[in-house]
Amino acid sequence: MADIDLTGRRVLAIVTNYGVEQDELLVPVRHLRAAGAEVDVAAPSLAMIRTLEGDRDPGVEADPTLTLAEADPETYDLLLVPGGTLNADSLRLNDTAIGIVRAFTAARGPVAAICHGAWAVVEAGVAGGKTMTSYPSLRTDIRNAGGQWIDESVVTDDSEGYLLITSRTPQDLPDFLREVDTALAMAPV
């Protein structure tokens, strides 16, 4: 991946305190911070985030930088929604998290969701008219929400008033991060 300077850009990642897919959170966070972006990780509480690998094996632990309730979507340039089945299923039931997704899309801010993270887009009611990808088991949910699901490593759709970047699995992270970098590089500083 080419070097890119994201100094001055701010990213908000939203997760739960248990079950986020390790690489879908940590690889983007490390990548974006290395490129100069400020990245906050918001969770329901300030308790340690316990990641998983493949939805079953314990991953590394991570510290949230703030709670979901403390996050102000207006101060960020991009919203990152990692997957992990347990994380994404719990996140879509969290009214504050879904409110953050709605706030980003209403303000025309870019949203980047990978794997099961697309559930938050569906739950927020902002998948309609969007072409997107995800972990394959979400395709019916996306279609039922009015979106079009396709099987590609990354899909970028700027219709319906906001930019949505989606990917299927951790194996797609290089393509996903390329599109995230592009979206952030275009954000005003």
Secondary structure, 3 states (H helix, E strand, C coil): CCCCCCCCCEEEEECCCEEEEHHHHHHHHHHHHHCCCEEEEEECCCCCEEEEECCCEEEEEECCCEEHHHCCHHHCCEEEECCCHHHHHHHCCCHHHHHHHHHHHHCCCCEEEEHHHHHHHHHCCCCCCCEECCCHHHHHHHHHCCCEECCCCEEEECCCCCCEEEECCHHHHHHHHHHHHHHHHHCCC
